[in-house]
Amino acid sequence: MSTRYRSKEALLHWIDMVSFAVNDISLYLDTHPQDQEALSYFANYSSLRRQAMEDFSKAFYPLTIDTAQDSQQQWDWALSPLPWEGGC
């Protein structure tokens, strides 16, 4: 896990924050598709979210199917704790 995150909970909190920003700006872009500043903001926060999701997947378990590790040794997606098991 990257040293910039102090704990699993801190990384999950960061993922929540950047995910909210990505979702919020995507709603704005639905009505303002040529806003260059908003497009730059979206690109930046999408990149931050993607990196955080990858970091979490490598350190703990995948949160989404697209962050499941493509290892030939075991399918880790099915081994992740479910939300009601404390996975989120």
The 8 nearest C-alpha neighbors of each residue, nearest first, counted from 0:
[[1, 58, 54, 2, 57, 55, 4, 59],
 [0, 2, 3, 4, 54, 58, 5, 55],
 [1, 3, 4, 0, 5, 6, 54, 10],
 [4, 2, 1, 5, 0, 10, 6, 9],
 [5, 3, 2, 6, 10, 9, 1, 7],
 [4, 6, 9, 3, 2, 7, 10, 8],
 [7, 5, 9, 8, 4, 10, 11, 0],
 [6, 8, 10, 9, 11, 5, 4, 55],
 [7, 9, 11, 6, 10, 12, 5, 13],
 [10, 8, 12, 6, 11, 7, 4, 5],
 [9, 11, 13, 7, 12, 8, 4, 14],
 [12, 10, 14, 8, 13, 9, 15, 7],
 [11, 13, 15, 9, 10, 14, 8, 16],
 [12, 14, 10, 16, 15, 11, 9, 17],
 [15, 13, 11, 17, 12, 16, 18, 48],
 [16, 14, 12, 18, 13, 17, 19, 11],
 [17, 15, 13, 19, 18, 14, 12, 20],
 [16, 18, 20, 19, 14, 48, 15, 44],
 [19, 17, 21, 15, 20, 16, 14, 22],
 [18, 20, 22, 16, 17, 21, 23, 15],
 [19, 21, 17, 23, 18, 22, 24, 16],
 [22, 20, 18, 24, 19, 23, 44, 41],
 [21, 23, 19, 25, 20, 24, 18, 26],
 [22, 24, 20, 26, 25, 21, 19, 27],
 [23, 25, 27, 26, 21, 22, 20, 28],
 [26, 24, 28, 22, 27, 23, 21, 29],
 [27, 25, 29, 24, 23, 28, 22, 30],
 [28, 26, 24, 29, 25, 30, 31, 23],
 [27, 29, 31, 32, 25, 30, 26, 24],
 [30, 28, 26, 27, 31, 32, 25, 24],
 [29, 31, 28, 27, 32, 26, 33, 25],
 [32, 30, 28, 33, 34, 29, 27, 37],
 [31, 33, 28, 34, 29, 30, 38, 27],
 [34, 32, 31, 35, 38, 28, 37, 36],
 [35, 33, 37, 36, 31, 32, 38, 28],
 [36, 34, 38, 37, 33, 39, 32, 40],
 [35, 37, 39, 38, 34, 40, 41, 33],
 [38, 36, 40, 34, 39, 35, 41, 24],
 [39, 37, 35, 41, 40, 36, 42, 34],
 [38, 40, 42, 36, 37, 41, 43, 35],
 [39, 41, 37, 43, 38, 42, 44, 36],
 [42, 40, 38, 44, 39, 43, 45, 21],
 [43, 41, 39, 45, 40, 44, 46, 38],
 [44, 42, 40, 46, 41, 45, 39, 47],
 [43, 45, 47, 46, 41, 42, 21, 48],
 [46, 44, 48, 42, 47, 43, 41, 21],
 [45, 47, 49, 43, 44, 48, 42, 50],
 [46, 48, 44, 50, 45, 49, 51, 43],
 [49, 47, 45, 51, 46, 50, 17, 44],
 [48, 50, 46, 52, 51, 47, 45, 53],
 [51, 49, 53, 47, 52, 48, 54, 46],
 [50, 52, 54, 48, 53, 49, 55, 47],
 [51, 53, 55, 49, 50, 54, 48, 56],
 [52, 54, 56, 50, 51, 55, 66, 57],
 [55, 53, 51, 57, 52, 56, 0, 50],
 [56, 54, 52, 58, 53, 57, 59, 51],
 [57, 55, 61, 60, 53, 59, 54, 58],
 [56, 58, 54, 55, 59, 53, 60, 0],
 [57, 59, 0, 55, 56, 54, 60, 1],
 [60, 58, 56, 55, 57, 61, 7, 0],
 [61, 59, 56, 79, 62, 55, 57, 58],
 [62, 60, 56, 67, 66, 63, 76, 64],
 [61, 63, 60, 66, 56, 64, 52, 55],
 [64, 62, 65, 66, 61, 67, 76, 52],
 [63, 65, 67, 66, 76, 61, 62, 68],
 [64, 66, 63, 67, 61, 68, 62, 53],
 [67, 65, 61, 64, 63, 53, 56, 68],
 [68, 66, 61, 64, 65, 76, 69, 75],
 [69, 67, 70, 66, 75, 56, 61, 57],
 [70, 68, 67, 71, 74, 73, 75, 66],
 [69, 71, 72, 68, 73, 74, 75, 67],
 [70, 72, 73, 69, 74, 68, 75, 67],
 [73, 71, 70, 74, 69, 75, 68, 76],
 [72, 74, 75, 71, 70, 69, 68, 76],
 [73, 75, 76, 77, 70, 72, 78, 69],
 [74, 76, 78, 77, 73, 67, 79, 68],
 [77, 75, 78, 67, 74, 79, 61, 64],
 [76, 78, 75, 79, 74, 80, 81, 67],
 [79, 77, 75, 76, 80, 74, 60, 81],
 [80, 78, 77, 60, 76, 81, 75, 61],
 [81, 79, 86, 84, 78, 82, 85, 83],
 [80, 82, 86, 84, 83, 79, 85, 87],
 [83, 81, 86, 87, 85, 84, 80, 79],
 [84, 82, 85, 81, 86, 80, 87, 79],
 [83, 85, 81, 82, 86, 80, 87, 79],
 [86, 84, 82, 83, 87, 80, 81, 79],
 [85, 87, 82, 80, 81, 84, 83, 79],
 [86, 82, 85, 81, 11, 83, 62, 80]]
